[in-house]
């Protein structure tokens, strides 16, 4: 049986952070106060599942924008990798670089993973919906990407 995405409805203050962004600036969570924000954490640029997830967010970005919601992606990749990824797939939103995984740790998405019998530390694919006051109102953990972005959009509209 396939594992399902774990979805949790919560209301806790999102940890503030500042990271370098693909547009050359530094971006902080508090920059988004007054707006709803979707943050998706993904393991690596240009891998099949991460590419599909990012392209799904790209394809629905107009709908999120109509609802006044910003989308940003965060991975441990360097900005140079993000720049190529954005150009290759025409991603319309910012990607933030967290190579030291400090922000991933603050959000609880840097954890032990297992793949083909090998254990290693990495990003647990996760998405957070943050309200205008900076509170996490919904969290998707161990995301399975099929219909994931639609689920996030439905939560925004609820």
Secondary structure, 3 states (H helix, E strand, C coil): CCCCCEEEEEEEECCCCEEEECCCCEEEHHHHCCCEEEEEECCCCCCHHHHHHHHHHHHCHHHHHHCCEEEEEEECCCHHHHHHHHHHHCCCCEEEECCCCHHHHHCCCEEEEEECCEEEEEECCEEEEECCCCEEEEEEECCCCCCHHHHHHHHHHC
